[in-house]
Each structure stands twice: as structure tokens, then as C-alpha cells.
Amino acid sequence: MEYKTSISKMSKDDHIIRGEKLSKLAEGKFSDAIFLILRGKKPSPSESKIFEAMLTISIDHGMGTSSSLTSRFVMSTGNTINVAVGAGVLALGNHHGGAIEKSMEQLSNIDDVDSFVETSLKDKKVIYGFGHKIYKEEDPRVKQLLSLCQKEKFTSMFIDEALKIEKLLEEKKGKKICLNVDGFMAAVLLEMGFSPEAGRGVFIIARTP
């Protein structure tokens, strides 16, 4: 059977993914292959380290999430692992796993951070990627990823925007509403050239294991 798509094609001696031999990709990191197939190009050395860190840091956040609980409930009724995992993936939605996409959409459309925050607060609109029910002052995952970005000299106007929003929110509301990992990942993925639609997909890939 011969076929060819914009992503992959078969050759006589190998499978080609985005122009790269699958056998060659197998010698590298799985996260680099994910980056290639979603983004359409191989990551730079700094992008590779940061992207892998984001996937790893999103792999688990306790058993209280809707996706984790759903998988456990479905598995407990005698279903197979694929049914239970599938149910968990389907439980991911706008309020769990969807904030990265929403935050990417917001950050990519901000012309002026000051007016954006002022208008959002005035109109009582949700600012995605901020606040956490457990982490009040600082999301430790953001701290770790930000430190890695600084170490790798990975700069971004989207990261700057997100940090400024965090500062303005504290000034205007009189209390800290921390930038959470969804908001930070949104900023990084935008800088790496991903579309907002890929945001939820990246989270699904990270959380599925």
C-alpha cells in the first residue's frame, strides 16, 4: 500500500516523518519527535530542552483532577486500559486542560498589556493562565520553567507580557494572582511558533501517561 501525506510517507527502506527518517528520529528524544510532527520542524537545542521540560512537568498533578478521577472510575468498573485512558482524555475540557489554548489566544491578540488588564477587570472577563487553587503566591512549575528559559537564553515577548500581567493584577487587585503553568506554557509555545489549537494537544500528550 503506497500513500503520502503532508506529514508522512513510506519509502522502500524507511518511514519518512516531516522529511526525516523515522529510524533516525528513533535515535533521539521522543519529545523532539513530538515537536517535529506538531510544529513541522525540528526544535533548536534550547527549544528541545524546554519543550521536554514542559511535557514532563505537566505529566501529573495529583488524583483530584477530573481526567484522573474519570480514568480511575471507568477502570474500576472492569473496563480495559484503553477505555479508561480514553475516558480520561475525553474528560479534558475548557476548565481542565483547555487553559493553555485560551491563554495562547489571548496573549497573541494583546496590543497593549496595560489596557488589556484594565479592560478585562472592568468588564469582568477571564484572564486565562492566572491563579491557582493551591498555589497562591507562586506556581513552582512556572519558577522552574522560567529558570530553565533564562539558563537557555530563551527570550519571548509573550513571556514578558505574561509576567507584566501578573504584576499589574497584583497592583490593581491588591493581592497576588500568580501566573500558572498553563499561562507560562502558552507564552512559550507561542514563541516556538505553535498555533493556539495545539495548546490542548500538547497538554493531552503530557497528561496521558
Disulfide bonds with the S-S distance in Angstrom:
none
